[in-house]
Amino acid sequence: MDSTLLFIFFARIFDVSFSTVRVLMLTKGKRLLAAMLGFFEVSIYITALSQVVQELNSPIKVLIYALGFSSGTLVGGFIEEKIALGYAMVQLIPKKHASQLIMALRAENFGVTVVEGKGRTGTRLILNIMLRRKDLPRFINVINQVDPESFFTIFDARSTKGGYILGDKK
């Protein structure tokens, strides 16, 4: 394969991945880091694009450019998932085992605030849990072990202040 095609493909993977992380940094309030990523993102983008625009009659370059973009979207999503910056707010409504679920979550050092609510089928407990996004898999594992029929909603939390969010995992 032509080295220009490889360059275009990998350049697009990098610039689209940088774009994904840049937007994440902006939403997390890290403007300086986002600006630096933007510099590299656009520099790579323009360089790759110039390789394609030089020969618009080459459909293979356009195809490789598009494949690089698609691959960069996948890689950027993977990176974002692994970085898992920030916090999530989970609202959890246990189906059957509320007290066991509360104890299991607290045993795993998750802060659980319990509120009583009235639903279609009567009174239910609503559990509110603020946690680090990187702890979501561990959190969901506890739910699946104790009360897999629970209903929960996960919200992105832009920032937090106070409360009980433990840094150390068990």
C-alpha positions as CSV (number, residue, x, y, z in Angstrom):
1,M,0.0,0.0,0.0
2,D,1.2,3.5,-0.9
3,S,2.7,5.4,2.1
4,T,0.5,8.4,1.3
5,L,-2.6,6.3,1.7
6,L,-1.3,5.0,5.0
7,F,-0.5,8.5,6.1
8,I,-4.0,9.7,5.2
9,F,-5.6,6.8,7.0
10,F,-3.7,7.1,10.3
11,A,-3.7,10.9,10.2
12,R,-7.5,10.8,10.1
13,I,-7.6,8.3,13.0
14,F,-5.5,10.7,15.1
15,D,-7.2,13.9,14.2
16,V,-10.7,12.5,14.8
17,S,-9.6,10.9,18.1
18,F,-8.1,14.2,19.1
19,S,-11.4,15.9,18.2
20,T,-13.4,13.5,20.5
21,V,-11.1,14.0,23.4
22,R,-11.0,17.8,22.8
23,V,-14.8,18.0,23.0
24,L,-14.7,15.9,26.2
25,M,-12.1,18.2,27.7
26,L,-14.3,21.2,26.9
27,T,-17.4,19.7,28.6
28,K,-15.2,19.0,31.6
29,G,-14.0,22.6,31.8
30,K,-10.4,21.9,30.7
31,R,-10.2,24.7,28.1
32,L,-6.4,25.0,27.9
33,L,-6.0,21.2,27.2
34,A,-8.9,21.4,24.7
35,A,-7.2,24.2,22.9
36,M,-3.8,22.4,22.7
37,L,-5.6,19.3,21.4
38,G,-7.4,21.5,18.9
39,F,-4.1,22.8,17.6
40,F,-2.8,19.3,16.9
41,E,-6.2,18.1,15.6
42,V,-6.4,20.8,12.9
43,S,-2.8,20.6,12.0
44,I,-3.1,16.9,11.3
45,Y,-6.5,17.4,9.6
46,I,-5.2,20.0,7.1
47,T,-2.1,18.0,6.3
48,A,-4.2,14.8,5.6
49,L,-6.8,16.8,3.6
50,S,-4.2,18.4,1.5
51,Q,-3.0,14.9,0.4
52,V,-6.5,14.1,-0.8
53,V,-7.3,17.5,-2.4
54,Q,-4.1,17.3,-4.5
55,E,-5.6,14.4,-6.4
56,L,-9.3,14.6,-6.2
57,N,-9.5,12.2,-9.2
58,S,-8.1,9.4,-7.0
59,P,-11.2,7.7,-5.5
60,I,-9.0,5.5,-3.4
61,K,-7.6,8.5,-1.5
62,V,-11.2,9.7,-0.8
63,L,-12.1,6.2,0.4
64,I,-9.1,5.9,2.7
65,Y,-9.8,9.4,4.0
66,A,-13.4,8.4,4.9
67,L,-12.2,5.1,6.4
68,G,-9.7,6.9,8.5
69,F,-12.5,9.2,9.7
70,S,-14.8,6.2,10.6
71,S,-11.9,4.4,12.4
72,G,-11.0,7.6,14.2
73,T,-14.6,7.8,15.5
74,L,-14.3,4.3,16.9
75,V,-10.9,4.9,18.4
76,G,-12.0,8.3,19.9
77,G,-15.0,6.6,21.5
78,F,-12.8,3.9,22.9
79,I,-10.4,6.5,24.4
80,E,-13.2,8.5,25.9
81,E,-14.6,5.3,27.5
82,K,-11.2,4.4,28.9
83,I,-10.5,7.9,30.2
84,A,-14.0,8.1,31.8
85,L,-13.4,11.5,33.2
86,G,-15.9,13.1,35.5
87,Y,-18.9,12.0,37.5
88,A,-22.2,10.3,36.9
89,M,-25.4,10.6,38.9
90,V,-27.4,7.4,39.0
91,Q,-31.0,7.2,40.0
92,L,-31.8,3.6,40.9
93,I,-35.2,2.1,41.6
94,P,-34.8,-1.4,43.0
95,K,-37.3,-4.0,41.9
96,K,-37.2,-6.6,44.7
97,H,-34.1,-6.3,47.0
98,A,-33.8,-2.7,48.0
99,S,-32.3,-3.1,51.4
100,Q,-29.8,-5.7,50.2
101,L,-28.9,-3.5,47.3
102,I,-28.3,-0.5,49.6
103,M,-26.1,-2.6,51.8
104,A,-24.1,-4.0,48.9
105,L,-23.6,-0.6,47.3
106,R,-22.4,0.9,50.6
107,A,-20.1,-2.1,51.2
108,E,-18.5,-1.2,47.9
109,N,-18.1,2.4,49.2
110,F,-20.8,4.0,47.1
111,G,-22.6,6.8,48.8
112,V,-26.3,6.0,48.6
113,T,-29.1,8.5,49.4
114,V,-32.5,6.9,49.8
115,V,-35.8,8.8,49.0
116,E,-39.3,7.4,49.1
117,G,-41.3,7.8,45.9
118,K,-44.8,6.9,44.7
119,G,-45.0,5.1,41.4
120,R,-47.8,3.4,39.5
121,T,-47.6,0.3,41.6
122,G,-47.2,2.0,45.0
123,T,-44.4,3.3,47.2
124,R,-40.9,2.6,46.0
125,L,-37.4,3.5,47.2
126,I,-35.4,5.7,44.9
127,L,-31.6,5.5,45.4
128,N,-29.5,8.4,44.3
129,I,-25.8,7.6,43.8
130,M,-23.1,10.1,42.7
131,L,-20.0,8.3,41.5
132,R,-16.9,8.6,39.3
133,R,-17.6,7.5,35.7
134,K,-14.7,5.0,35.9
135,D,-16.6,3.2,38.7
136,L,-19.7,2.6,36.6
137,P,-18.8,-1.0,35.6
138,R,-18.2,-1.9,39.2
139,F,-21.4,-0.2,40.2
140,I,-23.5,-2.0,37.5
141,N,-21.9,-5.3,38.5
142,V,-23.2,-4.9,42.1
143,I,-26.7,-4.2,40.7
144,N,-26.6,-7.2,38.4
145,Q,-25.5,-9.5,41.3
146,V,-28.1,-8.2,43.9
147,D,-31.2,-7.0,41.9
148,P,-30.7,-7.4,38.2
149,E,-34.3,-6.3,37.5
150,S,-33.7,-2.8,39.0
151,F,-34.4,0.2,36.9
152,F,-31.7,2.9,36.7
153,T,-30.9,6.0,34.8
154,I,-27.4,7.4,34.5
155,F,-26.8,11.2,34.1
156,D,-23.6,13.0,33.3
157,A,-22.7,15.3,36.2
158,R,-20.6,18.3,35.0
159,S,-19.3,19.1,38.5
160,T,-19.8,18.2,42.1
161,K,-19.2,19.8,45.5
162,G,-19.2,18.0,48.8
163,G,-21.0,14.8,49.4
164,Y,-19.6,11.3,49.6
165,I,-17.5,10.2,46.6
166,L,-14.7,7.9,47.7
167,G,-11.5,7.9,45.6
168,D,-10.3,4.5,46.6
169,K,-11.8,1.3,45.2
170,K,-12.2,-1.6,47.4
